[in-house]
């Protein structure tokens, strides 16, 4: 096994060990908390019934129905650390940190442009460091300029047309 593969394996092992610990609520700042996922479709389904949001995050022309939402959450919850984003005591989005460093984040339209996403990403950078994940990335559609700007302002750099990356080991990039 080469050195890079060995390091990646060690990072994955660290993450798996941390995964055995139950997810806890994480306080981002005085306004934002990350709440471990639990089925709350009454709050989350309306986010995914916004055609503009579905286009922005999934490149879909249609909206989610309850069954698709359940499948999405089931997949994300099995694959990574899935949280709801709570802003001023209201659920307003969701975020998932995957073991390979991928980030998925959705902030409902009424809550966008309040720097919620950028602040949440700062917390994910801290989580990645705790788990030994060496690099974070997001796949962002080329037409989604709003998300591209958010990730760039959080310290990510575009490395491919639709891929943004951050190496969280650099403390200057952590916030």
C-alpha positions, 0 to 999 in steps of 0.5 A: 500500500502506498503512503497516500493510500495508507494515510487515507486508510488511517483517516477512514479508520479514525472516522469510523471509530468516531462514528460509534459515538452518538451524534450530539447537538453542535452549537455553531454560534449564538444563532445556529446549532446543528441538530442530529437528524431525526425524521421531521418531514413536516419541517423539511418537506417544504424546503424540497418542494421549492422548485428553485431550491431543487434546481439549485442543489439537485439540478432537478426540474421537479420537486421532492415528494415525501417518498423521495425525501425519505429515501434521500435522508435514509441514504445520507444518514447511513453514509455520513453525519447528517444534521438539521440546521437550526437558526434562531430555534427554527429548522431551516436546512440540512447538512451532511459530512461524509467520511470521504470529506464530501459536504452536502448542504441545503438552506431553505430559501427564506433563510438564505443570504444570512451567512448561515451556510458559511457559518455551518461550513466552519463547524464542519471544518472543525468536525473534519479535523476531529475525525481526521478527514484531511480534505473537504469538498463539495460538488456544486453545479456550474450554474449555482453561483450563490453556493460557489460564492459561499464555499469560496468565502469559507476558504474553499477553492475551485479545483474542477469546474464543479468541485470545490476543496478545502484542506482543513489542516491549515488553521487560517482556513478554519473559519 
